[in-house]
Amino acid sequence: MIHFPIFHDDGYFILRHRERYPSGNPIPPGPADMAAIVERCGIHLSDAQTTQLWTYHQLLREHNPELNLTRIHNFANMVLKLYVDSMLPGVLTELPSPLLDLGSGPGMPGVPLKIIHPHIEILLAESRRNRVAFLETVLERMRLEKISVVGVGVTRTFERPVAGVITRAVEDIASTLDRIHGCLDKGGLAIFMKGPQCDAEIREARSRFGLEYELVEDKPYRIPQTEHERRLIIFRRTGEPPRVERVRAMQRHVVRTIESDRNEVFKDLKKLLSGRGIRKQGRALVAGQKVTLEVLGDFGGLCEGWITRGDDAPPPPGSPCEMIWHQLSRPLFNELDVFGTGSPLLVVRLPEIDTWEPVMGFGEGCTLLVPFQDPENVGAVVRSAAALGANRIIFLSESAHPFHPKALRASGGAVFRVKLLHGPSLRDLPENLPIVPLSSEGTDIAESEFPDAFAFLPGIEGPGLPDRWRRRAVSIPILSGVESLNAATAAGIALYVWSRSRGWRG
């Protein structure tokens, strides 16, 4: 905890500035009283700076009844909790320039910081029109240099370059890091004036942005002459902002701008939303920021296209140079972004999927036969099979395509990490194969002994298995009153029972 000098109220201060007096007229506080409070907090103001801060104070008091700029009205509290509080970051750390005051409101901490650090260029970002007008009045009356008002909401698309961002707003840290995605330079500082209970926010920010930001300072302190504990949290950006990556990406990749739904490239991309289009083109769409980046990093050789809304979110460094960057208009991008993630989509070439014939049998271990017609069930069971050690997955002709967007998303990218095969129809599977059918009827799977080489066969959603397979099926016991388990869930449980039976613990 950083401690500042403690100011003990003396009789003179109390006599001059409390609201009620025993007799006589109160003497209103003046610039010298303000400077004295600030001085006792360890911050020295020159005469010119005292005049500037007093002018700001007067403007704040004048416009507050109309604009509700602050709920603090007591003179000493205004000086301590507004002005001194705003100045303390400049005492605790070296401030970068230009510095964006995000959510400046009536100008804090930006205006007080500008007064005591005149060399720093400061941008006051505030979107509410009445407060923008107030800030413009402040700058006009105070005649400060190298300070301006940014009268728009700062979002990911705001790209004015800054070396630092400071905020005392209540928004959580991770949301702010996302908000300043477009403007903060590499090496720039994101400075947060937070309360003492912000550990959960820090963990969330490091979890979400650990590859792009590093925590460099965490300083607890107290606003002098108050009981208000604070923490100054500072993250440094380690990655490049999109505007820099965009220029580099345009030099590395072929760029296609698509604004019409009649564009042939767009028509082909839209066909990848169906299994038929995927089979015909031999390509698929990957959605979701985490999965997209993992596939790009681990299977870059399969990646053919990067799809964004306009020129937002360029292909990451290290992406295959032959990958085309498709820049779509917002309506067209939204047609492809069926999950509404807003993050780029990836066009991938399908890996080789060989055909399996019953005469080939099953390799050692567990094979999974998949007849599911719901793409999300297909993706879910692929994820379970990959996690629990199935050596391959055979998709029967009834099955939805494993690279359907819904299947791919449900698999979490696991579809790229397992051996996939195309198989015949469920009705063409011979009964002499070592197949363990799964049904709501049958012997308890816990009592089963599994062959060294076999396949699980769950039923199709709804109708389940043909009668010829039910006679030898195993089941997962469930409570009465529940009709059955979801097919993909049942297959996942069966895979788990098998993996445990061979002593596998992950």
N, C-alpha and C positions, 0 to 999 in steps of 0.2 A: 504494500500500500504506500503510495507516495503522499507525503504530508506537506502542506503548505503552511506559511505563517498563520497563527491563530489571532484573530482580531477580537479583543475583549471590548464590548460596548462600554464607553465611559459616560459619565453624567452629562458631558457636553453634547455628545451625539444624541443621547436619549432626550435631552431637554430640547434640542433643536428639531428632532424629526419624528417623535411619536405623534400619533394622530390627535390625542387629547392633552391639553396642558392645564396646569392648575390655575393660571391666570395669564392675561395678556395674549397677544397675537403670536402664533407660531412663526418662526423664521423659516421660510421654505428652503429646502436644500438647493445648493448651487453646484457649479462645476468643481469647485475646490473640494466639496464633500465627496463627490463622485471619485475624484482623483485619489482622495485619501483612502477610501475603501479599496480601490484597485491596488494602491501602493501597499497596503497592509496584506494583500494577497500575494505579494511578491512580484507584481507587474508594475513597472514604472511607465507613466505616461508623460510625454513632453507637454508643454503648454498647448502646442498646436494639436496634438492628439487628444488632449482633454477637451478642447473646443469642438473637435470633430465628434467625439463620443457624446458630448452634451447636446450638440445639434441633433444627432441621431435619436437620443433619448427624448428630446422635445417633440420631434416628429412622431415618434412612436406613441407618446402620450396624446398628442393632438388627434391622430387618426384612429386610435384604438376604439373609442366608443362607436364609431361607424363601422369599422372593418373587423373588430374582434381579433386583433393581432396577437394579443396575449392576455392570459387570465391573471397574471401577476401584476399587482398595482402598487404595493408597498415599495417605496424608493429603494431602500437597502436591498430588498429581495430582487428587485429588477436589476440592480447593479451586479449582485452576486450570481443569481440563478440564470440571468440572461447574458449579460455582457462578459463578466469574468468567466463564466462557464464556456462561452464561445471562444475566449482567448486562450484557455488552458491548453488545447492541443498544440498551439504554437510554442508553448513553454515545454511541453512534454516530448515533442519530436520536431524534427526539421521538416517543414512543409514544402512540397513540390510546387512548381509553377509551370503552366497555368493550373489552377485548382478550381474544380467544379463543386460548388455548394449545392448538393442535390436536395431538393425539397426545401428551399431556402425560407419559404414562408415570408415573414417580415424582414428577412435579411440576416438570419443567424444560422450558423456562426460566421457567414461570409463577411458582413460589414464590420463587426468588431475585429475580426482577424485582419482585414484590410487596413484598419486604422493602425494596428501595432506592427504590421508587416507591409509597409507601403510598396516594397519592391516586388511583391508577389502579384501576379495577374490572377484575378478571381472572376469566375462566372457564377452568377446567381441564377440557378435554375428553378423556376416556379411557373406552374401552368395556370393557376387561378388568376383570372384577369384583374380582379380588384387588387390583389396583392402585387401583381406585376406593375400596375399603375402606381402603387405606393412605393415600390422599389425604384421606379424611374424618378419619382419625386425626390426620394432620398439621394440618389446619385446626382441629380441636378442641383439640389440645395447644398450638398456637402462638397461638391466639386472634386470628387476623388478621381484619380487617374488609374488606368489599367484595371478597371472593373466594369462589368456590363451585365445586363439582364438577359437571360435566355428564357423567353416567354413561351416555352413549349414543354409538353411532358417528355421526359427522358425515357426512352424505351430502347430495346435492342437495336433499333434502326437509327438511333441518334449517333452520328459518327464524327462529331467535331472533336479533333484530337485534344486530349488533356493528359497532363502528367500525374494528376491526382484527383481523387473525388473524396469529399468529406460530407458526412451527413449525421444529423442528430435526430433523424426521423425514426418512427417506430417500426418501419418495415424490417422484416427479418433480414439477416446478412445475406443468405443465399439468394433471396429475391433481388436484392440490390446488386449483387455481383452479376446476376443475369441481366438486370436492367442496363448496366453500364458496359455490356458486352461489346458494343460498337464504338465506344469513345475512348476508353482508357488505353493508353499506350503500353507496349511491352515494357516491363520494369516500373510501370506506374503504381501508385499506392492508392488503395481503397481504405479510407480512414473512417472508423465507426465510433461515434460517441454513444456508448451503450450503458445500461444499468448493470449491476453486478451479476444478475442471474441470466447470463447469455451463453453458458457452456453448450446447451443443446443447439443453439443457433450456430455456434462455431463448428460443432461436430457435423451438422448438416451441410454447412458450407464446404468443409474440407472433403466430405464424402462426395458431394456433387461436382466440386470444382478443383479437386486435388491435382488434376493434370494441368490446370490453367493458372492457379493461384497458390501461393504459399503464405502461411501465417508467419509474420516476421516480428510482430510486437503484440503483447497483451499486458497493458499497464493498468492496474487498479489504482484509483486515487479518490479523493474526496473534494467536493467543491468547498473551498475555504469558508469558514464561519457558518457552515450548514452541516446537517447530518446526511446529506445526499452523497452516497457512494456511486462511483462511476468506473467504467473501464474503457480504456482507449484500445480498440482492436484494429490492427493494421494488417491488411493482406497486400502482398506484392504480386503483380501479374507476371507470370512467367511465359505466357503464350502471346502470340501476335494477335492484334485485333483484326476483324474481318476485312477492313479496308486494305490492310497490308497484304493479307493472304489472298485477297481477291485479285490484286494486281499480279502477284506471282502465279496464281492459278491460271489466269488468262494467258500468261506466257507459256505455261506448261501444257495446257489442254486445248483441244478444239472446242469452241463455244458455239452452241446453237440456241438462238433466241426463238421461242415459239409462242405466238400470241393468238393463233387461230385454231379452232377445233377441227378445221378441215386439213390441217397439216398432216401429211402422211406419217411422219415420225410420231406425232402425238397419237394418231389412230392406232399405230402399232403398240405404243406404250399402254394405251387404254385396254387393249386386248389382253394384256398380261394380268388383268384383274380376274380372269376366268381360267379354269383348268384347260379348256380347249385351246385358248390362245397361248398358254404356257407350253403345251405339248407341241403345237404347230411351230412356234418360234424357237423353242429350246432355250428360253430365257425366263427370268422371273424378277419380281420387284421385292426388294427388302425394305421394310419400314421399321421405324423406331431408332432413336439415336444410339442407344447402347449396342443393339444388334448390328446396326449398319456399320459402326466403327469396328466392331469385332470382326465382321465378315471382311471388311476392307483390309484390316490388318493381317488376318490369318489366311485369307483366300483371295488375295489381290489379283491373282492370275485369272480369276473368273469374272472380275468386275469390268463391265463395259460402259456403264453410264452413271452419272451423278445428276440427280434431278432436284432443282431448287425452285423456290418461289422468287422469281427475278434473279438478281445476282447475290442474294443473301446466302450466307453459309457456303463459301467456296469449298472445293474438294480439299481435304487436309493435306499437309505436306507428306510426301512419300507415296501418294496415290499413284497408280500406274499412269504414265504419261499418255498412253493410248486411250484412256478412259475419256469419253465425251462428256462435257458439262452442258446439260440441257437446262436452259433458263426459261421457265414457263411463266406466263402471266398468272396472277393470283387465281382467277376462276379455273384455269386449266389445271394448275397444281392441286387445287382442292378436289378436283374430280379424281385424281390419282391417289391423293392422300385420304384413303377411305377410313383410316383410323383417327384422323384429325390430329396427328402428332405435331404438325407444323415443321418438323425436322426433315432434312433431305432424304430422298429415296435413292436406293441403289439398284441399278440394273445389273443382274448377274447372268452369266451363261451357266446353264445347268451342268453339273458334273455328270460324268458318264454313269448311266443307270442300265446295267445289263439285264437281260431276261433270264429268269429262272424257270426251269422245267422240272416237273416232279421226278423225272428219272435221275436228276442230279442229287437228290436227297438233301440232307441238311448237314452242314459242317458241325464240328464239335462245339458243344455249348448250346445256348438257347437262341433260336430264331423266332422272330415274331411275324406272324401272318396278319395282315391288316386289311379288313374289308370295309372299314368305316367310310360312310358317305358324307359325314360332316367334317369339313376341313379343320375345324377347331379340335375335334376329337383326334384327327390324324396327327396334328401338331403336338397335342398333349401326350399321346402315346409314344411318339418319336422321342420326346424329351425324357419320358420315363425309361424307355429302352436304352437310350444313350447313358442315362445316369446309373442304371442298374446292371449294365454289362452285357446286354444282348449283343451277339456277335454280328447279326445282320437283321434287316427288316425287309420283308417281301410284301409288296403292295398288290393285292389281288385286283382284278379288273373292275370290281365294284367300288374300289376305294377312290376317294377324292385325291387330287394330285398333291403330293407332299410339299410341292413348292407353290401351292395356292397361297396368296397373301395371308389369309387367315391361318392356314396351317403353318406357314413359315413363322408368323408372329407367335403363335401358340408354342412352337417348338423352341423359342428363344434362340434360334440359330443352330440348335442341335442337329437339324437335318443335314448340315454340312459335315457333321462329325461322325456319322455312322454309315455303314455299308448298306446301300439301298439297291433293291432289285425289283423288277416288274415280274408279276406272276400271273397265273391263269385265273379263271373265275372260281369262285367258291364251289360252284357245283361240279367243277372238273378236278377237284382235289381227290386223289385216290385214297381209300381208307386204309391201305396197307402201310402208309407212311407213319413214322413215330410222331404223331400229332396229339397234343393234349388240348382238347376243346375246353372252352370256358363257357359256363352257362349258369343261370340262376338255379338250375336243377343239377344234381349230381353229387358225387362224394365230396367230402370236405377236402379242400386242397391241402390243408395242413397234414393230412394223412398220406399224401402222394409221395412216391419216389420217382424222381425224374431221370430219364435216360441221359446218357452222356451226350447224345446228339438228338435234339428234338425241336419241335416248334409249338408255341402257344397259338391257339386259334380262337380269338373272341368272336362273338356274333355281330351281325349288322345291327345298328341302332334300330330299335323297334321290333322287327321280326326275330332277331336273334339268330340261332343256328338252325340249319336243316335238321330234321328228325334223325337222320342217320348219324349225325355227330353228337346229338344230345345223349344217346345211350351210353357213351363212354366219357361224358364230360365230368369235369371237376367244378366245384362251386366255392364261392366265398360266403360263408354263413352270415346272414344279417338278421336283424330283429324283424319279427312278424309285423305286418302292417305297412311295411315298405316294399313296394313291388319288386324293385331291382336296383342295382348300382348302375351308374353311368358306365357305358362300355369301356371308355378309355380309363376310367378310374379302376374298374375291375381288372383290366389288363395290367395296370401299374402295380396293383396289389399282388397279382400273380407273379409278376417279375420280381417283386421284392421277396416273396416266399421262396422262389427258386434261388435267388442270390444268397439268401440266408442258409438254405439247405446245403450249399456247397462251402459254407464257412466264410463267405465273402463279407467283409465289414466296411467296404468303401475305401 
